[in-house]
Amino acid sequence: LNNYSTILCYEKKYGEAIVCLKKALKFRPNDVYVEKSIAYIYRLNKQYAEAEKIYKKILTNHPLDVLNLIHISNLYFILGKTFLGLKFLLKAYQLDKANYETIFNLIARLPP
């Protein structure tokens, strides 16, 4: 189902992709990868409040998930909440200094 949802996203069928992934969650309710995929599609579809809810839920259950910290920071940058975005990026950097290039590239892409 996850691969099929990727195809749907390329076709910009975001609603169908989300339905598909929610079905996958019924079979694997604690699959954080599927949850991140749903949040990412919400973000692509500019459903930012829905994406934020999922990223925050993941953050509550997996506070050391560096990729989720990067995703939520990127969402806050999109929303113009730069300070919050930087806060989560800093936490991601503190947890995974080896991944500094990804983190600094995100900072470099911030609008002035």
Stockholm file with secondary structure:
# STOCKHOLM 1.0

chainA/1-112         LNNYSTILCYEKKYGEAIVCLKKALKFRPNDVYVEKSIAYIYRLNKQYAEAEKIYKKILTNHPLDVLNLIHISNLYFILGKTFLGLKFLLKAYQLDKANYETIFNLIARLPP
#=GR chainA/1-112 SS CHHHHHHHHHTTCHHHHHHHHHHHHHHSTTCHHHHHHHHHHHHHTTCHHHHHHHHHHHHHHCTTCHHHHHHHHHHHHHTTCHHHHHHHHHHHHHHCGGGHHHHHHHHHTSCC
#=GC SS_cons         CHHHHHHHHHTTCHHHHHHHHHHHHHHSTTCHHHHHHHHHHHHHTTCHHHHHHHHHHHHHHCTTCHHHHHHHHHHHHHTTCHHHHHHHHHHHHHHCGGGHHHHHHHHHTSCC
//
